Amino acid sequence: MLSKRLKYLRKLRKFSQEELAKKVNTTKSTISNYENEYSTPSNEVLKDLADALNTTADYLLGRSEHYRLTEKEDIEANQRVKELMKLLEGKPDDERARLEERILDYAKGLTDADKD
């Protein structure tokens, strides 16, 4: 899990292995070893990688499904989604569509704010 997510976020952030290595004070070959599952980072390096990639250690370790949320925040977000879906149950189609659109617009605004 760590290797795939590390590589995914590195590419998402448009870092080369060498650039990421410099950010965490290590070598390109060390980053390559992490991404190819030849070794795993220490807790301190894991923290530094999470900071450099603007994510959480929980995401890198597979404890959260969203790269900006801790495991606890991810569980809470899933619960909120379930609550929202329950609120929409039984609403007329036109009202449900309007509410869904407003929720999506709000969520998109939050996601766009994360990019800043």
Backbone as CSV, one residue per row, in Angstrom:
resi,resn,N_x,N_y,N_z,CA_x,CA_y,CA_z,C_x,C_y,C_z
1,MET,0.833,-1.187,0.000,0.000,0.000,0.000,0.879,1.253,0.000
2,LEU,1.847,1.294,0.904,2.715,2.471,1.020,3.406,2.774,-0.303
3,SER,3.950,1.745,-0.935,4.705,1.974,-2.165,3.841,2.598,-3.259
4,LYS,2.635,2.082,-3.430,1.737,2.590,-4.471,1.288,4.015,-4.178
5,ARG,0.944,4.264,-2.930,0.452,5.593,-2.575,1.570,6.625,-2.601
6,LEU,2.740,6.230,-2.198,3.891,7.132,-2.253,4.166,7.546,-3.699
7,LYS,4.192,6.576,-4.574,4.444,6.858,-5.991,3.312,7.705,-6.588
8,TYR,2.070,7.353,-6.254,0.912,8.098,-6.753,0.998,9.572,-6.353
9,LEU,1.232,9.837,-5.083,1.271,11.225,-4.617,2.494,11.965,-5.147
10,ARG,3.606,11.267,-5.257,4.808,11.915,-5.808,4.517,12.405,-7.223
11,LYS,3.885,11.552,-8.011,3.557,11.940,-9.387,2.473,13.012,-9.421
12,LEU,1.481,12.895,-8.531,0.422,13.903,-8.443,1.021,15.276,-8.143
13,ARG,2.000,15.312,-7.278,2.669,16.569,-6.907,3.746,16.976,-7.915
14,LYS,3.924,16.120,-8.940,4.887,16.382,-10.017,6.325,16.495,-9.493
15,PHE,6.658,15.623,-8.544,8.024,15.534,-8.025,8.728,14.361,-8.690
16,SER,9.974,14.542,-9.030,10.793,13.400,-9.412,11.200,12.705,-8.118
17,GLN,11.734,11.516,-8.237,12.230,10.829,-7.038,13.336,11.651,-6.390
18,GLU,14.154,12.250,-7.213,15.250,13.074,-6.693,14.729,14.304,-5.938
19,GLU,13.701,14.955,-6.484,13.124,16.134,-5.812,12.516,15.759,-4.464
20,LEU,11.784,14.649,-4.438,11.196,14.208,-3.174,12.289,13.837,-2.177
21,ALA,13.316,13.165,-2.662,14.428,12.779,-1.788,15.053,14.003,-1.120
22,LYS,15.249,15.060,-1.891,15.825,16.289,-1.316,14.926,16.870,-0.235
23,LYS,13.608,16.804,-0.459,12.664,17.362,0.510,12.690,16.615,1.840
24,VAL,13.033,15.336,1.804,13.055,14.542,3.033,14.473,14.159,3.454
25,ASN,15.442,14.818,2.833,16.849,14.633,3.209,17.309,13.180,3.087
26,THR,17.031,12.602,1.916,17.490,11.248,1.639,17.940,11.178,0.181
27,THR,18.065,9.995,-0.365,18.554,9.845,-1.737,17.451,9.351,-2.670
28,LYS,17.689,9.561,-3.951,16.764,9.085,-4.977,16.612,7.569,-4.879
29,SER,17.706,6.856,-4.646,17.637,5.389,-4.574,16.805,4.933,-3.376
30,THR,16.821,5.691,-2.296,16.004,5.341,-1.132,14.525,5.478,-1.485
31,ILE,14.166,6.566,-2.167,12.772,6.751,-2.595,12.372,5.623,-3.536
32,SER,13.249,5.280,-4.451,12.994,4.177,-5.379,12.779,2.869,-4.614
33,ASN,13.582,2.633,-3.599,13.431,1.415,-2.789,12.079,1.378,-2.076
34,TYR,11.623,2.522,-1.587,10.297,2.581,-0.956,9.213,2.267,-1.979
35,GLU,9.319,2.886,-3.153,8.293,2.714,-4.182,8.276,1.307,-4.766
36,ASN,9.392,0.619,-4.702,9.476,-0.740,-5.241,9.407,-1.815,-4.164
37,GLU,9.059,-1.408,-2.950,8.863,-2.306,-1.814,10.130,-3.058,-1.411
38,TYR,11.298,-2.472,-1.676,12.543,-3.092,-1.229,12.857,-2.719,0.215
39,SER,12.312,-1.603,0.658,12.495,-1.171,2.045,11.326,-0.287,2.439
40,THR,11.226,-0.025,3.737,10.170,0.849,4.238,10.804,1.965,5.060
41,PRO,10.174,3.122,5.045,10.754,4.255,5.774,10.574,4.106,7.284
42,SER,11.466,4.724,8.013,11.312,4.802,9.462,10.117,5.696,9.763
43,ASN,9.690,5.699,11.000,8.563,6.560,11.384,8.877,8.029,11.107
44,GLU,10.093,8.439,11.392,10.484,9.843,11.172,10.449,10.191,9.683
45,VAL,10.966,9.307,8.846,10.953,9.553,7.394,9.523,9.500,6.867
46,LEU,8.707,8.595,7.405,7.300,8.529,7.000,6.612,9.859,7.276
47,LYS,6.857,10.423,8.434,6.293,11.731,8.781,6.779,12.795,7.800
48,ASP,8.070,12.776,7.486,8.632,13.750,6.547,8.041,13.578,5.145
49,LEU,7.860,12.333,4.718,7.244,12.077,3.411,5.817,12.611,3.377
50,ALA,5.068,12.351,4.429,3.682,12.846,4.495,3.668,14.367,4.418
51,ASP,4.560,15.011,5.145,4.620,16.476,5.115,4.990,16.981,3.722
52,ALA,5.991,16.370,3.111,6.452,16.807,1.790,5.375,16.617,0.721
53,LEU,4.566,15.582,0.888,3.531,15.276,-0.101,2.176,15.856,0.269
54,ASN,2.139,16.643,1.340,0.902,17.288,1.798,-0.214,16.259,1.991
55,THR,0.109,15.219,2.759,-0.843,14.152,3.038,-0.691,13.733,4.490
56,THR,-1.305,12.611,4.832,-1.177,12.071,6.181,-0.452,10.730,6.132
57,ALA,0.176,10.387,7.237,0.786,9.061,7.343,-0.305,7.994,7.256
58,ASP,-1.491,8.289,7.788,-2.603,7.344,7.699,-2.902,6.984,6.249
59,TYR,-2.896,7.969,5.362,-3.164,7.683,3.952,-2.044,6.822,3.367
60,LEU,-0.801,7.207,3.616,0.323,6.446,3.073,0.306,4.995,3.549
61,LEU,-0.137,4.777,4.776,-0.164,3.428,5.347,-1.442,2.649,5.019
62,GLY,-2.386,3.290,4.327,-3.615,2.599,3.951,-4.689,2.631,5.018
63,ARG,-4.535,3.483,6.011,-5.529,3.574,7.085,-6.656,4.529,6.732
64,SER,-6.487,5.354,5.714,-7.487,6.307,5.255,-7.549,6.226,3.736
65,GLU,-8.720,6.464,3.208,-8.902,6.397,1.755,-8.727,7.749,1.073
66,HIS,-8.652,8.807,1.829,-8.485,10.140,1.257,-7.145,10.699,1.703
67,TYR,-6.368,11.179,0.770,-5.004,11.579,1.091,-4.887,12.792,2.002
68,ARG,-6.005,13.459,2.285,-5.953,14.612,3.189,-6.564,14.318,4.557
69,LEU,-7.088,13.092,4.752,-7.774,12.771,5.989,-7.036,11.707,6.797
70,THR,-7.086,11.848,8.100,-6.600,10.786,8.970,-7.637,9.671,8.973
71,GLU,-7.290,8.550,9.576,-8.231,7.436,9.653,-9.525,7.872,10.336
72,LYS,-9.417,8.583,11.440,-10.599,9.032,12.179,-11.447,9.980,11.332
73,GLU,-10.804,10.934,10.654,-11.535,11.877,9.808,-12.218,11.162,8.645
74,ASP,-11.563,10.134,8.097,-12.127,9.360,6.998,-13.389,8.638,7.458
75,ILE,-13.340,8.027,8.626,-14.507,7.338,9.180,-15.635,8.326,9.412
76,GLU,-15.313,9.495,9.971,-16.330,10.520,10.216,-16.938,11.018,8.913
77,ALA,-16.117,11.205,7.885,-16.624,11.669,6.582,-17.561,10.626,5.978
78,ASN,-17.199,9.350,6.080,-18.075,8.297,5.563,-19.410,8.283,6.296
79,GLN,-19.366,8.516,7.590,-20.607,8.565,8.374,-21.479,9.744,7.925
80,ARG,-20.850,10.878,7.665,-21.607,12.052,7.212,-22.268,11.802,5.865
81,VAL,-21.550,11.120,4.973,-22.120,10.798,3.663,-23.349,9.913,3.842
82,LYS,-23.249,8.930,4.733,-24.402,8.058,4.993,-25.576,8.863,5.536
83,GLU,-25.288,9.812,6.424,-26.352,10.659,6.974,-26.996,11.505,5.879
84,LEU,-26.177,12.050,4.979,-26.723,12.844,3.872,-27.593,11.996,2.958
85,MET,-27.138,10.802,2.665,-27.926,9.917,1.803,-29.266,9.579,2.460
86,LYS,-29.254,9.393,3.760,-30.501,9.095,4.477,-31.467,10.280,4.391
87,LEU,-30.920,11.513,4.491,-31.759,12.708,4.381,-32.422,12.819,3.010
88,LEU,-31.731,12.325,1.987,-32.257,12.431,0.626,-33.297,11.355,0.305
89,GLU,-33.300,10.282,1.093,-34.259,9.206,0.843,-35.688,9.729,0.924
90,GLY,-36.491,9.321,-0.029,-37.904,9.664,0.008,-38.244,11.061,-0.485
91,LYS,-37.233,11.852,-0.843,-37.514,13.198,-1.368,-37.972,13.067,-2.816
92,PRO,-38.848,13.956,-3.260,-39.232,13.951,-4.679,-37.994,14.140,-5.551
93,ASP,-38.032,13.583,-6.743,-36.872,13.600,-7.630,-36.304,14.998,-7.863
94,ASP,-37.174,15.986,-8.088,-36.671,17.327,-8.372,-35.993,17.939,-7.144
95,GLU,-36.563,17.728,-5.976,-35.959,18.259,-4.751,-34.646,17.530,-4.442
96,ARG,-34.660,16.223,-4.638,-33.446,15.428,-4.408,-32.328,15.891,-5.338
97,ALA,-32.652,16.113,-6.602,-31.655,16.563,-7.575,-31.070,17.921,-7.170
98,ARG,-31.926,18.838,-6.723,-31.446,20.150,-6.280,-30.518,20.027,-5.072
99,LEU,-30.917,19.203,-4.105,-30.097,19.010,-2.909,-28.763,18.348,-3.248
100,GLU,-28.803,17.338,-4.109,-27.560,16.672,-4.523,-26.617,17.661,-5.194
101,GLU,-27.174,18.508,-6.053,-26.360,19.509,-6.753,-25.715,20.478,-5.764
102,ARG,-26.468,20.924,-4.778,-25.929,21.848,-3.763,-24.825,21.176,-2.952
103,ILE,-25.036,19.917,-2.592,-24.024,19.173,-1.833,-22.759,19.022,-2.662
104,LEU,-22.919,18.671,-3.932,-21.748,18.510,-4.812,-21.012,19.833,-5.005
105,ASP,-21.745,20.923,-5.172,-21.111,22.237,-5.316,-20.315,22.587,-4.067
106,TYR,-20.890,22.311,-2.910,-20.205,22.584,-1.645,-18.933,21.732,-1.534
107,ALA,-19.060,20.433,-1.830,-17.906,19.538,-1.741,-16.825,19.944,-2.735
108,LYS,-17.223,20.365,-3.929,-16.253,20.814,-4.925,-15.514,22.050,-4.427
109,GLY,-16.236,22.944,-3.775,-15.600,24.128,-3.202,-14.563,23.755,-2.156
110,LEU,-14.859,22.749,-1.351,-13.898,22.287,-0.340,-12.690,21.665,-1.028
111,THR,-12.927,20.873,-2.046,-11.834,20.239,-2.766,-10.952,21.267,-3.446
112,ASP,-11.585,22.273,-4.060,-10.813,23.336,-4.706,-9.989,24.099,-3.692
113,ALA,-10.517,24.302,-2.488,-9.779,25.004,-1.431,-8.563,24.200,-1.005
114,ASP,-8.632,22.858,-1.072,-7.499,22.007,-0.724,-6.329,22.211,-1.681
115,LYS,-6.617,22.624,-2.909,-5.572,22.786,-3.919,-4.709,24.010,-3.647
116,ASP,-5.220,24.939,-2.881,-4.489,26.185,-2.601,-3.361,25.975,-1.622
